[in-house]
Amino acid sequence: MSTSEVRNDNATAARVDLKLEVVVIPVSDVDRAKEFYGRLGWRLDADYDNGDDFRVIQFTPPGSGCSVIFGKNVTAAAPGSAQGLYLIVSDIEAARKELLGRGIQISQVFHDAGGVYAGSDEPYLFGRLRLNGRDPEHRSYRSFASFQDPDGNGWLFQELTTRLAGRGLSLDVASLTELLRETEEHHGKYEPIAPKHHWSEWYAAYMVARLRGRTPEEAAEEGKLRIEGTRVAATGGERTNVA
């Protein structure tokens, strides 16, 4: 699988945000699963039941916008059948060390063998042959470590330091600093011809667009529409320029 940039030029591509909220994990012993996911350090959001025939538990990994749920009569899937559940980390060695410190068994860090899809190793994103150690070129998306819950549901850490274009941005300090500088640069190009506005509104529109995977040019247009659309609404539908 290539990690080269792929651009979607489909004019009908969805513009409505669709945010993955919950992944269902099939388990056989609800209390055992609750203890395990709590030991991972994940936030317990809910533990609800209506008596003897239904129970649902929700956990959220640190920094994740998506949660996991499991319980009794939550899914008909076989316990342990959820595989290939990816957790993005910026430092895979540090993430692995933390799980070991919490008493969780986790594999050594590994990388792929260049797209070998036949082999004896457990399949994952880049094939069925795992080579020990981080990716030699330290590429994003290419270093992994795997672990399982007590039922055998399979999780993988995937190290990501730089996202591919169009796939949003990571909100670490370095990435946010770079995004702020980029925003400042594009706002500087717009400001001399723009109606009077506060920079923060343009910045907010631009940054949200970039975090949603828009290109800098598309994000700049979002900022412009935010300012000029707001200005039109404020003047009763008439465009006016303010020096």
GROMACS elastic network, one bead per residue, 0.5 to 0.9 nm:
[ bonds ]
;  ai    aj funct       b0    kb
    1   115     6  0.67692   500
    1   125     6  0.77381   500
    1   126     6  0.62461   500
    1   127     6  0.86302   500
    2     5     6  0.85985   500
    2   115     6  0.88823   500
    2   126     6  0.89876   500
    3     6     6  0.84207   500
    3   141     6  0.79173   500
    3   164     6  0.76926   500
    4   164     6  0.76948   500
    5   164     6  0.62750   500
    5   165     6  0.64032   500
    5   166     6  0.82205   500
    6   164     6  0.87475   500
    6   165     6  0.81484   500
    6   166     6  0.82517   500
    7   165     6  0.82310   500
    7   166     6  0.72600   500
    8    11     6  0.85287   500
    8    13     6  0.77204   500
    8   166     6  0.87301   500
    9    12     6  0.86637   500
    9    13     6  0.78945   500
   10    13     6  0.54142   500
   11    14     6  0.88105   500
   12    15     6  0.85222   500
   14    17     6  0.78880   500
   14    18     6  0.88849   500
   15    18     6  0.88807   500
   17   212     6  0.82414   500
   19    65     6  0.82779   500
   19    66     6  0.81705   500
   20    23     6  0.81406   500
   20    65     6  0.78177   500
   20    66     6  0.60159   500
   20    67     6  0.87244   500
   21    65     6  0.68721   500
   21    67     6  0.61106   500
   21    68     6  0.84023   500
   22    58     6  0.87109   500
   22    66     6  0.55139   500
   22    68     6  0.53081   500
   22    69     6  0.67680   500
   23    66     6  0.74582   500
   23    67     6  0.63477   500
   23    69     6  0.63330   500
   23    70     6  0.87601   500
   24    67     6  0.87337   500
   24    68     6  0.56958   500
   24    69     6  0.50004   500
   24    70     6  0.58612   500
   24    74     6  0.79219   500
   24    75     6  0.73801   500
   24    82     6  0.83358   500
   25    68     6  0.66460   500
   25    69     6  0.60568   500
   25    70     6  0.51456   500
   25    71     6  0.83196   500
   25    74     6  0.89088   500
   25    75     6  0.80941   500
   25    77     6  0.85244   500
   25    79     6  0.78439   500
   25    80     6  0.79324   500
   25    81     6  0.83027   500
   25    82     6  0.62848   500
   25   153     6  0.74193   500
   26    69     6  0.86632   500
   26    70     6  0.60826   500
   26    71     6  0.76227   500
   26    74     6  0.79467   500
   26    75     6  0.64455   500
   26    76     6  0.77935   500
   26    77     6  0.59257   500
   26    78     6  0.61783   500
   26    80     6  0.61846   500
   26    81     6  0.69298   500
   26    82     6  0.68799   500
   26   151     6  0.82394   500
   26   153     6  0.77890   500
   27    30     6  0.64378   500
   27    32     6  0.89273   500
   27    33     6  0.69043   500
   27    70     6  0.66541   500
   27    71     6  0.70140   500
   27    72     6  0.83606   500
   27    77     6  0.87985   500
   27    78     6  0.76276   500
   27    80     6  0.64148   500
   27    81     6  0.88818   500
   27   149     6  0.89982   500
   27   150     6  0.83933   500
   27   151     6  0.60545   500
   27   152     6  0.88593   500
   27   153     6  0.82059   500
   28    32     6  0.86021   500
   28    33     6  0.82438   500
   28    71     6  0.84277   500
   28    72     6  0.83625   500
   28    78     6  0.83919   500
   28    79     6  0.55741   500
   28    80     6  0.83086   500
   28   151     6  0.68924   500
   29    32     6  0.53947   500
   29    33     6  0.62461   500
   29    34     6  0.86825   500
   29    71     6  0.81921   500
   29    72     6  0.86309   500
   29   150     6  0.88808   500
   29   151     6  0.82832   500
   30    33     6  0.51532   500
   30    34     6  0.61131   500
   30    35     6  0.87092   500
   30    55     6  0.84680   500
   30    56     6  0.87344   500
   30    57     6  0.83095   500
   30    70     6  0.72872   500
   30    71     6  0.54674   500
   30    72     6  0.69904   500
   31    35     6  0.62312   500
   31    36     6  0.86571   500
   31    71     6  0.87153   500
   32    35     6  0.52008   500
   32    36     6  0.63159   500
   32    37     6  0.88556   500
   32   150     6  0.76027   500
   33    36     6  0.50380   500
   33    37     6  0.61957   500
   33    38     6  0.83738   500
   33    70     6  0.81952   500
   33    71     6  0.87310   500
   33   149     6  0.72906   500
   33   150     6  0.68995   500
   33   151     6  0.80857   500
   34    37     6  0.54346   500
   34    38     6  0.59926   500
   34    39     6  0.84754   500
   34    44     6  0.87530   500
   34    57     6  0.75254   500
   34    58     6  0.89734   500
   34    59     6  0.86260   500
   34    70     6  0.86692   500
   35    38     6  0.51602   500
   35    39     6  0.60938   500
   35    40     6  0.88173   500
   36    39     6  0.50557   500
   36    40     6  0.65065   500
   36   104     6  0.86001   500
   36   149     6  0.69188   500
   36   150     6  0.75367   500
   37    40     6  0.50642   500
   37    41     6  0.70216   500
   37    42     6  0.62254   500
   37    43     6  0.86521   500
   37    44     6  0.85577   500
   37    59     6  0.72457   500
   37    61     6  0.89841   500
   37   149     6  0.79830   500
   38    41     6  0.54107   500
   38    42     6  0.55902   500
   38    43     6  0.71470   500
   38    44     6  0.70061   500
   38    59     6  0.78991   500
   39    42     6  0.74048   500
   39    99     6  0.88460   500
   39   102     6  0.64994   500
   39   103     6  0.80870   500
   39   104     6  0.81179   500
   40    61     6  0.83970   500
   40    98     6  0.88502   500
   40    99     6  0.66810   500
   40   102     6  0.67311   500
   40   103     6  0.87796   500
   40   104     6  0.75614   500
   41    61     6  0.75843   500
   41    62     6  0.77552   500
   41    99     6  0.88298   500
   41   102     6  0.82287   500
   42    59     6  0.60178   500
   42    60     6  0.55291   500
   42    62     6  0.60539   500
   43    58     6  0.84394   500
   43    59     6  0.53705   500
   43    60     6  0.51610   500
   43    61     6  0.64336   500
   43    62     6  0.71248   500
   44    47     6  0.78743   500
   44    57     6  0.78143   500
   44    58     6  0.61433   500
   44    60     6  0.67223   500
   45    57     6  0.75511   500
   45    58     6  0.53274   500
   45    59     6  0.55441   500
   45    60     6  0.70829   500
   45    67     6  0.88630   500
   46    56     6  0.75346   500
   46    57     6  0.53521   500
   46    58     6  0.51059   500
   46    59     6  0.73359   500
   47    55     6  0.72529   500
   47    56     6  0.58452   500
   47    58     6  0.66868   500
   47    71     6  0.88981   500
   48    54     6  0.83101   500
   48    55     6  0.55513   500
   48    56     6  0.53777   500
   48    57     6  0.64483   500
   48    58     6  0.89954   500
   49    52     6  0.76589   500
   49    53     6  0.80192   500
   49    54     6  0.54421   500
   49    56     6  0.63773   500
   49    57     6  0.87860   500
   49    72     6  0.87716   500
   50    53     6  0.71440   500
   50    54     6  0.58493   500
   50    55     6  0.68118   500
   51    54     6  0.64931   500
   51    55     6  0.78532   500
   52    55     6  0.79525   500
   52    72     6  0.89636   500
   53    72     6  0.70009   500
   53    73     6  0.70294   500
   54    71     6  0.74853   500
   54    72     6  0.51841   500
   54    73     6  0.56159   500
   54    74     6  0.74456   500
   55    70     6  0.82295   500
   55    71     6  0.51503   500
   55    73     6  0.71175   500
   55    74     6  0.74742   500
   56    69     6  0.66074   500
   56    70     6  0.57163   500
   56    72     6  0.65150   500
   56    73     6  0.83034   500
   56    74     6  0.67554   500
   57    68     6  0.82400   500
   57    69     6  0.54069   500
   57    70     6  0.54975   500
   57    71     6  0.58453   500
   58    67     6  0.66709   500
   58    68     6  0.56366   500
   58    70     6  0.67823   500
   58    71     6  0.87695   500
   59    67     6  0.57190   500
   59    68     6  0.54566   500
   59    69     6  0.64623   500
   59    70     6  0.88818   500
   60    63     6  0.82403   500
   60    64     6  0.65444   500
   60    65     6  0.77510   500
   60    66     6  0.66594   500
   60    68     6  0.62773   500
   60    69     6  0.88221   500
   61    64     6  0.54430   500
   61    65     6  0.83505   500
   61    66     6  0.78560   500
   61    67     6  0.68647   500
   61    68     6  0.83556   500
   61    87     6  0.85868   500
   62    65     6  0.88343   500
   64    67     6  0.71982   500
   64    87     6  0.88253   500
   69    74     6  0.83192   500
   70    73     6  0.88673   500
   70    74     6  0.64076   500
   70    75     6  0.79507   500
   71    74     6  0.56198   500
   71    75     6  0.81300   500
   72    75     6  0.78131   500
   73    76     6  0.72429   500
   75    78     6  0.83440   500
   76    79     6  0.88448   500
   77    80     6  0.85544   500
   77    81     6  0.68770   500
   77    82     6  0.83595   500
   78    81     6  0.55516   500
   78    82     6  0.84083   500
   79    82     6  0.77534   500
   79   151     6  0.60114   500
   79   152     6  0.77056   500
   79   153     6  0.75076   500
   80    83     6  0.76884   500
   80   148     6  0.87893   500
   80   149     6  0.80506   500
   80   150     6  0.81897   500
   80   154     6  0.75920   500
   81   151     6  0.85024   500
   81   152     6  0.74187   500
   81   153     6  0.59591   500
   81   154     6  0.81918   500
   82    85     6  0.73397   500
   82   152     6  0.81120   500
   82   154     6  0.63614   500
   82   155     6  0.87103   500
   83   124     6  0.89653   500
   83   152     6  0.83827   500
   83   153     6  0.56161   500
   83   155     6  0.67381   500
   84   123     6  0.85471   500
   84   124     6  0.65264   500
   84   125     6  0.77741   500
   84   153     6  0.84599   500
   84   154     6  0.58373   500
   84   155     6  0.59530   500
   84   156     6  0.67372   500
   85   153     6  0.82906   500
   85   154     6  0.62261   500
   85   156     6  0.60904   500
   85   157     6  0.86538   500
   86   154     6  0.88314   500
   86   155     6  0.58934   500
   86   157     6  0.59325   500
   86   158     6  0.65420   500
   87   155     6  0.72664   500
   87   156     6  0.60341   500
   87   158     6  0.60971   500
   87   159     6  0.85727   500
   88    92     6  0.88012   500
   88   141     6  0.87145   500
   88   156     6  0.84637   500
   88   157     6  0.58917   500
   88   158     6  0.50178   500
   88   159     6  0.59422   500
   88   160     6  0.63036   500
   89    92     6  0.59506   500
   89    94     6  0.89578   500
   89    95     6  0.69413   500
   89   157     6  0.64509   500
   89   158     6  0.60363   500
   89   160     6  0.60124   500
   89   161     6  0.80589   500
   90    94     6  0.87473   500
   90    95     6  0.83662   500
   90   140     6  0.89821   500
   90   158     6  0.83313   500
   90   159     6  0.54193   500
   90   160     6  0.52702   500
   90   161     6  0.53958   500
   90   162     6  0.89577   500
   90   172     6  0.86511   500
   91    94     6  0.54807   500
   91    95     6  0.62729   500
   91    96     6  0.87076   500
   91   159     6  0.62121   500
   91   160     6  0.78439   500
   91   161     6  0.80038   500
   92    95     6  0.50181   500
   92    96     6  0.60141   500
   92    97     6  0.84603   500
   92   109     6  0.75486   500
   92   134     6  0.85579   500
   92   143     6  0.74798   500
   92   144     6  0.72099   500
   92   145     6  0.75502   500
   92   157     6  0.68776   500
   92   158     6  0.71071   500
   92   159     6  0.54700   500
   92   160     6  0.86441   500
   93    96     6  0.51476   500
   93    97     6  0.60757   500
   93    98     6  0.86523   500
   93   109     6  0.73841   500
   93   134     6  0.88428   500
   93   145     6  0.89299   500
   94    97     6  0.50532   500
   94    98     6  0.62405   500
   94    99     6  0.88565   500
   95    98     6  0.52215   500
   95    99     6  0.65542   500
   95   100     6  0.88385   500
   95   157     6  0.79608   500
   96    99     6  0.52931   500
   96   100     6  0.63174   500
   96   101     6  0.86676   500
   96   106     6  0.70601   500
   96   107     6  0.84369   500
   96   108     6  0.82843   500
   96   109     6  0.80533   500
   96   145     6  0.73339   500
   96   157     6  0.81515   500
   97   100     6  0.51101   500
   97   101     6  0.61859   500
   97   102     6  0.87522   500
   98   101     6  0.50095   500
   98   102     6  0.64153   500
   98   103     6  0.89319   500
   98   104     6  0.88758   500
   99   103     6  0.64847   500
   99   104     6  0.53068   500
   99   105     6  0.75063   500
   99   106     6  0.73984   500
  100   103     6  0.51035   500
  100   104     6  0.51863   500
  100   105     6  0.63935   500
  100   106     6  0.70764   500
  101   104     6  0.73853   500
  104   147     6  0.79908   500
  104   148     6  0.89069   500
  105   146     6  0.89770   500
  105   147     6  0.64588   500
  105   148     6  0.79390   500
  106   109     6  0.88736   500
  106   145     6  0.68332   500
  106   146     6  0.57211   500
  106   148     6  0.77463   500
  107   110     6  0.82144   500
  107   144     6  0.89249   500
  107   145     6  0.54825   500
  107   146     6  0.53181   500
  107   147     6  0.63654   500
  108   132     6  0.68770   500
  108   133     6  0.72533   500
  108   144     6  0.84308   500
  108   145     6  0.59979   500
  108   146     6  0.78642   500
  109   131     6  0.86027   500
  109   132     6  0.61845   500
  109   133     6  0.50920   500
  109   134     6  0.60162   500
  109   143     6  0.67976   500
  109   144     6  0.55141   500
  109   146     6  0.80343   500
  109   157     6  0.89609   500
  110   130     6  0.58772   500
  110   131     6  0.52680   500
  110   134     6  0.56229   500
  110   135     6  0.73174   500
  110   142     6  0.85713   500
  110   143     6  0.58356   500
  110   144     6  0.52881   500
  110   145     6  0.61639   500
  110   146     6  0.89520   500
  111   114     6  0.89242   500
  111   126     6  0.85296   500
  111   129     6  0.86235   500
  111   130     6  0.57974   500
  111   131     6  0.52573   500
  111   132     6  0.64651   500
  111   133     6  0.63809   500
  111   134     6  0.57890   500
  111   135     6  0.52098   500
  111   136     6  0.83822   500
  111   142     6  0.58864   500
  111   144     6  0.61043   500
  111   145     6  0.86639   500
  112   115     6  0.68020   500
  112   116     6  0.77323   500
  112   125     6  0.89324   500
  112   126     6  0.59776   500
  112   127     6  0.69103   500
  112   128     6  0.82087   500
  112   129     6  0.63843   500
  112   130     6  0.53214   500
  112   131     6  0.59497   500
  112   132     6  0.88308   500
  112   135     6  0.75988   500
  112   142     6  0.69908   500
  112   143     6  0.77839   500
  112   144     6  0.87750   500
  113   116     6  0.59488   500
  113   126     6  0.81098   500
  113   127     6  0.78222   500
  113   128     6  0.86270   500
  113   129     6  0.60685   500
  113   130     6  0.65077   500
  113   131     6  0.63871   500
  114   126     6  0.76346   500
  114   127     6  0.82104   500
  114   129     6  0.88951   500
  115   126     6  0.56513   500
  115   127     6  0.55856   500
  115   128     6  0.83760   500
  115   129     6  0.83821   500
  116   119     6  0.74242   500
  116   126     6  0.74375   500
  116   127     6  0.51759   500
  116   128     6  0.62217   500
  116   129     6  0.61210   500
  117   123     6  0.78891   500
  117   126     6  0.74161   500
  117   128     6  0.50259   500
  117   129     6  0.71350   500
  118   121     6  0.86369   500
  118   123     6  0.88929   500
  118   127     6  0.70718   500
  118   128     6  0.56002   500
  118   129     6  0.72573   500
  119   122     6  0.83499   500
  119   123     6  0.85018   500
  119   127     6  0.81120   500
  119   129     6  0.56106   500
  120   123     6  0.84534   500
  120   128     6  0.64552   500
  120   129     6  0.70245   500
  121   124     6  0.88171   500
  121   127     6  0.85635   500
  121   129     6  0.54887   500
  121   130     6  0.66392   500
  122   127     6  0.85512   500
  122   128     6  0.58901   500
  122   129     6  0.79177   500
  122   130     6  0.85087   500
  123   126     6  0.78760   500
  123   127     6  0.57194   500
  123   129     6  0.77888   500
  124   127     6  0.56491   500
  124   128     6  0.65549   500
  124   129     6  0.89250   500
  124   156     6  0.86071   500
  125   128     6  0.86679   500
  126   129     6  0.83267   500
  126   130     6  0.89280   500
  126   142     6  0.82927   500
  127   130     6  0.78871   500
  131   134     6  0.85645   500
  131   135     6  0.87620   500
  132   135     6  0.88072   500
  133   136     6  0.78608   500
  133   143     6  0.77999   500
  133   144     6  0.87533   500
  134   137     6  0.83558   500
  134   138     6  0.68122   500
  134   142     6  0.77705   500
  134   143     6  0.51860   500
  134   144     6  0.75084   500
  135   138     6  0.50692   500
  135   139     6  0.64421   500
  135   140     6  0.87049   500
  135   142     6  0.58474   500
  135   143     6  0.53938   500
  135   144     6  0.87445   500
  136   139     6  0.79088   500
  138   142     6  0.75944   500
  138   143     6  0.78054   500
  139   142     6  0.57878   500
  139   143     6  0.77159   500
  139   159     6  0.85904   500
  139   160     6  0.80232   500
  139   161     6  0.81080   500
  139   162     6  0.85279   500
  140   143     6  0.73732   500
  140   158     6  0.84160   500
  140   159     6  0.60926   500
  140   161     6  0.55006   500
  140   162     6  0.59750   500
  140   163     6  0.73171   500
  140   164     6  0.88168   500
  141   144     6  0.81140   500
  141   158     6  0.60114   500
  141   159     6  0.55981   500
  141   160     6  0.52308   500
  141   161     6  0.80951   500
  141   162     6  0.85973   500
  141   163     6  0.84129   500
  142   158     6  0.71076   500
  142   159     6  0.68169   500
  142   160     6  0.80004   500
  143   157     6  0.80890   500
  143   158     6  0.58269   500
  143   159     6  0.54513   500
  143   160     6  0.82723   500
  144   156     6  0.64644   500
  144   157     6  0.52950   500
  144   159     6  0.64047   500
  145   155     6  0.85073   500
  145   156     6  0.55426   500
  145   157     6  0.51226   500
  145   158     6  0.70024   500
  145   159     6  0.89414   500
  146   154     6  0.72521   500
  146   155     6  0.56578   500
  146   157     6  0.61852   500
  146   158     6  0.89273   500
  147   152     6  0.86542   500
  147   153     6  0.85257   500
  147   154     6  0.61530   500
  147   155     6  0.53537   500
  147   156     6  0.63257   500
  147   157     6  0.84196   500
  148   151     6  0.75269   500
  148   152     6  0.51162   500
  148   153     6  0.53889   500
  148   155     6  0.58127   500
  148   156     6  0.85521   500
  149   152     6  0.52646   500
  149   153     6  0.54830   500
  149   154     6  0.69460   500
  149   155     6  0.80198   500
  150   153     6  0.75378   500
  151   154     6  0.89892   500
  160   163     6  0.68449   500
  160   170     6  0.86378   500
  161   170     6  0.77475   500
  162   169     6  0.77685   500
  162   170     6  0.73727   500
  162   175     6  0.83725   500
  163   166     6  0.82756   500
  163   167     6  0.63112   500
  163   168     6  0.69211   500
  163   169     6  0.61721   500
  163   170     6  0.70994   500
  164   167     6  0.58021   500
  164   168     6  0.79254   500
  164   169     6  0.85765   500
  165   168     6  0.72421   500
  165   169     6  0.86039   500
  165   213     6  0.73483   500
  165   214     6  0.85688   500
  165   215     6  0.76243   500
  166   169     6  0.85990   500
  166   210     6  0.82406   500
  166   211     6  0.89942   500
  166   212     6  0.79906   500
  166   214     6  0.58555   500
  166   215     6  0.64706   500
  167   211     6  0.81230   500
  167   212     6  0.73807   500
  167   214     6  0.81612   500
  168   209     6  0.87278   500
  168   210     6  0.62471   500
  168   212     6  0.52153   500
  168   214     6  0.74233   500
  169   172     6  0.89673   500
  169   175     6  0.71911   500
  169   176     6  0.83759   500
  169   179     6  0.85935   500
  169   210     6  0.71945   500
  169   211     6  0.53370   500
  169   212     6  0.79533   500
  169   213     6  0.73394   500
  170   173     6  0.89706   500
  170   175     6  0.62108   500
  170   176     6  0.77024   500
  170   211     6  0.80965   500
  171   174     6  0.80888   500
  171   175     6  0.59886   500
  171   176     6  0.56957   500
  171   211     6  0.87963   500
  172   175     6  0.54155   500
  172   176     6  0.60578   500
  172   177     6  0.85228   500
  173   176     6  0.51835   500
  173   177     6  0.60222   500
  173   178     6  0.85956   500
  174   177     6  0.51485   500
  174   178     6  0.62676   500
  174   179     6  0.86520   500
  175   178     6  0.50977   500
  175   179     6  0.61152   500
  175   180     6  0.86406   500
  176   180     6  0.61167   500
  176   181     6  0.86315   500
  177   180     6  0.51882   500
  177   181     6  0.63554   500
  177   182     6  0.86738   500
  178   181     6  0.51933   500
  178   182     6  0.61745   500
  178   183     6  0.85695   500
  179   182     6  0.50149   500
  179   183     6  0.60164   500
  179   184     6  0.85242   500
  179   207     6  0.73192   500
  179   210     6  0.83744   500
  180   184     6  0.61105   500
  180   185     6  0.86238   500
  180   203     6  0.82909   500
  180   207     6  0.79320   500
  181   184     6  0.50443   500
  181   185     6  0.62326   500
  181   186     6  0.88082   500
  182   185     6  0.51137   500
  182   186     6  0.63811   500
  182   187     6  0.85906   500
  182   216     6  0.82596   500
  183   186     6  0.53062   500
  183   187     6  0.60138   500
  183   188     6  0.84317   500
  183   202     6  0.88616   500
  183   203     6  0.63216   500
  183   206     6  0.67636   500
  183   207     6  0.69981   500
  183   216     6  0.84776   500
  183   220     6  0.84094   500
  184   187     6  0.51420   500
  184   188     6  0.60234   500
  184   189     6  0.88235   500
  184   203     6  0.76862   500
  185   188     6  0.51436   500
  185   189     6  0.66969   500
  186   189     6  0.52268   500
  186   190     6  0.65367   500
  186   191     6  0.87492   500
  186   206     6  0.89213   500
  186   216     6  0.80334   500
  186   217     6  0.86473   500
  186   220     6  0.66561   500
  187   190     6  0.50366   500
  187   191     6  0.58534   500
  187   199     6  0.78135   500
  187   202     6  0.72992   500
  187   203     6  0.73819   500
  187   206     6  0.87594   500
  187   220     6  0.76173   500
  187   223     6  0.84134   500
  188   191     6  0.53222   500
  188   192     6  0.74206   500
  189   192     6  0.68558   500
  189   193     6  0.82247   500
  190   193     6  0.58777   500
  190   194     6  0.59886   500
  190   220     6  0.82744   500
  190   224     6  0.78598   500
  191   194     6  0.50159   500
  191   195     6  0.79848   500
  191   196     6  0.85922   500
  191   197     6  0.88830   500
  191   199     6  0.85489   500
  192   195     6  0.86293   500
  194   197     6  0.78264   500
  194   224     6  0.80687   500
  194   227     6  0.82069   500
  194   228     6  0.80684   500
  194   241     6  0.77704   500
  194   242     6  0.82849   500
  194   243     6  0.86831   500
  195   227     6  0.76982   500
  195   228     6  0.72204   500
  195   231     6  0.78356   500
  195   240     6  0.76658   500
  195   241     6  0.51375   500
  195   242     6  0.51123   500
  195   243     6  0.68269   500
  196   227     6  0.87288   500
  196   231     6  0.88154   500
  196   241     6  0.75302   500
  196   242     6  0.53814   500
  196   243     6  0.65475   500
  197   200     6  0.85847   500
  197   201     6  0.76906   500
  197   202     6  0.81817   500
  197   227     6  0.69362   500
  197   231     6  0.86674   500
  198   201     6  0.60247   500
  198   202     6  0.74128   500
  198   227     6  0.89279   500
  199   202     6  0.54440   500
  199   203     6  0.61252   500
  199   204     6  0.86489   500
  200   204     6  0.59824   500
  200   205     6  0.86298   500
  201   204     6  0.51739   500
  201   205     6  0.63577   500
  201   206     6  0.86409   500
  201   223     6  0.77654   500
  201   226     6  0.75831   500
  201   227     6  0.72462   500
  202   205     6  0.52757   500
  202   206     6  0.61141   500
  202   207     6  0.85593   500
  202   220     6  0.84232   500
  202   222     6  0.83278   500
  202   224     6  0.70823   500
  202   226     6  0.68211   500
  202   227     6  0.64914   500
  203   206     6  0.51625   500
  203   207     6  0.59982   500
  203   208     6  0.84754   500
  203   223     6  0.70808   500
  204   207     6  0.52836   500
  204   208     6  0.60548   500
  204   209     6  0.84994   500
  204   223     6  0.78016   500
  205   208     6  0.53715   500
  205   209     6  0.62076   500
  205   210     6  0.87341   500
  205   219     6  0.73610   500
  205   220     6  0.83077   500
  205   222     6  0.61120   500
  205   224     6  0.85615   500
  205   225     6  0.88824   500
  205   226     6  0.66713   500
  205   227     6  0.89489   500
  206   209     6  0.52320   500
  206   210     6  0.62967   500
  206   211     6  0.87455   500
  206   216     6  0.80510   500
  206   218     6  0.85631   500
  206   220     6  0.58255   500
  206   221     6  0.80780   500
  206   222     6  0.61894   500
  206   223     6  0.50982   500
  206   224     6  0.87337   500
  207   210     6  0.50627   500
  207   211     6  0.61405   500
  207   212     6  0.85742   500
  207   219     6  0.73086   500
  207   223     6  0.87757   500
  208   211     6  0.50918   500
  208   212     6  0.62521   500
  208   213     6  0.88773   500
  208   214     6  0.89009   500
  208   219     6  0.80717   500
  209   212     6  0.50676   500
  209   213     6  0.65906   500
  209   214     6  0.54528   500
  209   215     6  0.80805   500
  209   216     6  0.85206   500
  209   218     6  0.77006   500
  209   219     6  0.51051   500
  209   220     6  0.85515   500
  209   222     6  0.69521   500
  209   223     6  0.85122   500
  210   213     6  0.51506   500
  210   215     6  0.64439   500
  210   216     6  0.67958   500
  210   218     6  0.83640   500
  210   219     6  0.59283   500
  211   214     6  0.72887   500
  214   217     6  0.79475   500
  214   218     6  0.57261   500
  214   219     6  0.58536   500
  215   218     6  0.51121   500
  215   219     6  0.60248   500
  215   220     6  0.85297   500
  216   220     6  0.60590   500
  216   221     6  0.86172   500
  217   220     6  0.51243   500
  217   221     6  0.63790   500
  217   222     6  0.87467   500
  218   221     6  0.50913   500
  218   222     6  0.63156   500
  218   223     6  0.87717   500
  219   223     6  0.62898   500
  219   224     6  0.86592   500
  220   223     6  0.50114   500
  220   224     6  0.62185   500
  220   225     6  0.86205   500
  221   225     6  0.60640   500
  221   226     6  0.84296   500
  222   225     6  0.51172   500
  222   226     6  0.60729   500
  222   227     6  0.87308   500
  223   226     6  0.50422   500
  223   227     6  0.63512   500
  223   228     6  0.85925   500
  224   227     6  0.52684   500
  224   228     6  0.59354   500
  224   229     6  0.79092   500
  225   228     6  0.52178   500
  225   229     6  0.52199   500
  225   230     6  0.78337   500
  226   229     6  0.53114   500
  226   230     6  0.59231   500
  226   231     6  0.84657   500
  227   230     6  0.52499   500
  227   231     6  0.61362   500
  227   232     6  0.87189   500
  228   232     6  0.61006   500
  228   233     6  0.85803   500
  228   239     6  0.78428   500
  229   232     6  0.51366   500
  229   233     6  0.62864   500
  229   234     6  0.86604   500
  229   237     6  0.89792   500
  229   239     6  0.88017   500
  230   233     6  0.51596   500
  230   234     6  0.62018   500
  230   235     6  0.88061   500
  231   234     6  0.50836   500
  231   235     6  0.63561   500
  231   236     6  0.88009   500
  231   237     6  0.83981   500
  231   238     6  0.84314   500
  231   239     6  0.69912   500
  231   240     6  0.75900   500
  231   241     6  0.89055   500
  232   235     6  0.52937   500
  232   236     6  0.63533   500
  232   238     6  0.54832   500
  232   239     6  0.51150   500
  232   240     6  0.74391   500
  233   236     6  0.53137   500
  233   237     6  0.53882   500
  233   238     6  0.77925   500
  233   239     6  0.86877   500
  234   237     6  0.74051   500
  234   238     6  0.85215   500
  235   238     6  0.55098   500
  235   239     6  0.70162   500
  235   240     6  0.75264   500
  236   239     6  0.85982   500
